[in-house]
Amino acid sequence: MGRVLWPLALVAAFVAGLATASAIRPASPETQQKTVERLHQQIAALQERLRGQEKSPQSGSAPETRRGFTDAGSFDRVATALTEDPVATRAPRRDAPTQTGFAADSAPARSDPRSPPAAPATVEAVMERFHQYLDALKGPEGRERAQQLRELVNELRSMGEPAGRALMQVLASGADTDERRTAARLLGNLQVAAALPLLRDVLQNEDDVLLRRAAASGLRQLQTPESMPVMERALANPAEDRFVRLSAAYGLAEAGKSVGVAGLARIFDESTADGRGRAMAFGALKSLNDERPLPFMRQLVTAEAEPSYRLQAIRYVTAQADQQALPALQAVMQSTNEQPSIRDAAAQAYRAISGR
């Protein structure tokens, strides 16, 4: 309080000095009026500053603010992802691979040279964060949980190689299946390339379908050259679980492999009785956002499929300005058996693409 009262005392002293000077050498009325108004403004500003400092923390530090959650949509899917949901999250892409397999941009920030070096991460510290992550997954859904999970993943990533070793140990010899599934997904999210043999072994030898789905999700996120043949074999196996094949197809498609795009289209077609698998396959195709899914989308425009998928297919070919879709759009807009919403959407798309 005393730190902010001295400006008021200074102004008061100045006023007193001004009054004394005025008594010795009287100023004009206009000058006195302007001086008084200016002093009133200064006093009001200082009072406002005083009130603001009284409301702020006494330590003098800026009040803590809650950090914005800029990617709530994407990371909320990570937070709520179950092992049955293999395409719920994308791992950050690795611009420059490192020996540990972690993203290059995930290295800890350079510390102040005057500060003592940070102690290397220990297995105990990694496992503490891992169990905090498991506990957070069991909490109520929402942005706060998503924020907490994101921070824990970032902390694990910053721990580097010890985090990868600890999570691989959990996957290889953990007694709890929930822990093993979570470790498999995190190994992919952290892009621990050394985990590839373990994830491949789970796919080939484990009977637990949920664990295999988690391993497939982890493999999809690794995006290493060595992971491609593993995903190709999983996708080509018709006896494999649909969601395992879906993860493999999506990972291959993200890597630019045409077999992955074809696999996603095939899974969509075979999932007529599986609404969840059908929606996930379509969402994966749509997320590619390039010309590769166009043949599938053109076919879907005129197919006997759910109207919502057909509308989205029409929007997709429109966004890609696909000239080859014009015949299909024309057939839909001229059909008397089509629903008005589908027919109108096709007409709008035709005009947008053709320019007439």
RAMOMO-V895080 format. One record per residue. PSI is psi in radians with two decimals (none if undefined). Layout:
# RAMOMO-V895080
PSI
PSI
This chain:
# RAMOMO-V895080
-0.73
-0.49
-0.45
-0.14
-0.37
-0.57
-0.63
-0.70
-0.64
-0.75
-0.71
-0.73
-0.66
-0.70
-0.75
-0.73
-0.66
-0.68
-0.71
-0.76
-0.62
-0.58
-0.58
-0.77
1.57
2.37
2.94
2.71
-0.69
-0.72
-0.75
-0.70
-0.76
-0.69
-0.76
-0.75
-0.72
-0.72
-0.67
-0.74
-0.73
-0.72
-0.72
-0.71
-0.72
-0.63
-0.70
-0.71
-0.69
-0.80
-0.68
-0.69
-0.52
-0.51
-0.37
2.84
2.50
-0.35
-0.24
-0.10
2.75
2.52
2.48
2.34
2.64
2.24
2.48
2.62
1.61
-0.45
0.88
-0.70
-0.87
-0.80
-0.38
-0.56
-0.60
-0.77
-0.66
0.09
2.25
2.93
-0.39
-0.11
1.41
-0.31
0.51
-0.43
2.61
2.36
2.68
2.46
2.54
1.93
-0.68
1.86
2.53
3.02
-0.54
-0.19
0.11
2.76
2.45
-0.56
0.12
0.10
2.55
2.58
2.58
2.26
2.89
2.23
-0.37
-0.28
2.64
2.54
2.51
2.50
2.46
2.59
2.52
2.84
-0.66
-0.73
-0.69
-0.81
-0.55
-0.79
-0.67
-0.78
-0.53
-0.67
-0.78
-0.76
-0.71
-0.62
-0.52
-0.13
3.03
2.47
2.71
3.12
-0.59
-0.73
-0.72
-0.73
-0.77
-0.75
-0.70
-0.75
-0.69
-0.70
-0.75
-0.66
-0.75
-0.71
-0.70
-0.32
-0.23
-2.41
-0.68
-0.60
-0.76
-0.76
-0.77
-0.76
-0.63
-0.62
-0.71
-0.80
-0.66
-0.67
0.24
2.56
-0.32
2.16
-0.57
-0.72
-0.71
-0.73
-0.78
-0.70
-0.69
-0.74
-0.72
-0.62
-0.62
-0.75
-0.67
-0.10
0.95
1.69
-0.52
-0.22
-0.09
-0.85
-0.66
-0.80
-0.70
-0.69
-0.67
-0.80
-0.65
-0.48
-0.27
2.45
-0.36
1.92
-0.61
-0.65
-0.68
-0.64
-0.70
-0.70
-0.68
-0.66
-0.73
-0.74
-0.73
-0.67
-0.31
-0.81
0.84
2.73
-0.61
-0.39
-0.30
-0.86
-0.60
-0.78
-0.61
-0.72
-0.71
-0.72
-0.62
-0.15
1.83
-0.33
-0.12
2.67
2.46
-0.69
-0.48
-0.80
-0.60
-0.76
-0.76
-0.78
-0.74
-0.74
-0.72
-0.71
-0.72
-0.51
0.05
0.20
2.19
-0.49
-0.50
-0.71
-0.79
-0.66
-0.72
-0.74
-0.69
-0.73
-0.66
-0.81
-0.62
-0.12
0.58
-0.52
0.04
1.54
-0.64
-0.82
-0.66
-0.78
-0.68
-0.67
-0.75
-0.74
-0.66
-0.74
-0.79
-0.57
-0.31
-0.59
0.79
-2.91
-0.21
-0.68
0.05
-0.77
-0.72
-0.77
-0.68
-0.76
-0.66
-0.48
-0.71
0.05
2.83
1.22
3.09
2.40
-0.60
-0.70
-0.68
-0.70
-0.74
-0.62
-0.70
-0.73
-0.62
-0.84
-0.52
-0.80
-0.55
0.01
0.86
1.80
-0.56
-0.21
-0.16
-0.79
-0.74
-0.75
-0.70
-0.70
-0.69
-0.77
-0.35
-0.08
2.33
-0.19
-0.08
2.65
2.51
-0.64
-0.69
-0.75
-0.75
-0.71
-0.70
-0.69
-0.75
-0.72
-0.72
-0.79
-0.70
-0.71
-0.73
-0.35
0.34
none
